[in-house]
């Protein structure tokens, strides 16, 4: 997860990244996000409250969020699942567990 906070309004926006080609580690994924969105991040603070893994099975309409990041810790997977349910409304099985690495 990545949190972006508008310095003027204090509004928070949460992002979930699951792009395997962004890097092997959560810090790599965070850096890739910052680079990709740099023009939109002026006037904001950004941080990563934790990381995990995402297993995406499109043919089964399933997304499983689990685990934690050694560098960033354990995020609230429920938040990630709520965002994923908005993004994939036709999926029948979006769930999470704190187990696993």
C-alpha positions, 0 to 999 in steps of 0.5 A: 500500500502507498498513502499519498497525502495532499499537504494543503487539504490533508486528504489521503489517497491509498494506492495498492500496487501489484505490478510484478515488473516494478521490482522484487522488493517493496522499496522497489515498487514504492520507488517505481510508483513515485517515479511513475507519478512524480508529476502528480505528487507535487505538494504531497507527502507519500509513505508506505504503511506496509506491504504484502503479496497479491495472488491474482487469478483472473480466470477464477475471479479471485484475488488473495492478499497476504503476508507482510513486508520485511522492510515496511511491515504489515499493512491493513489488508482489509483496506487493500481488499476494499480497493480491489473490490471497487476495481474488480466488481465482478470478482467473486472471491477477494480475500486476505490473510496476515499469514505468509510471507 
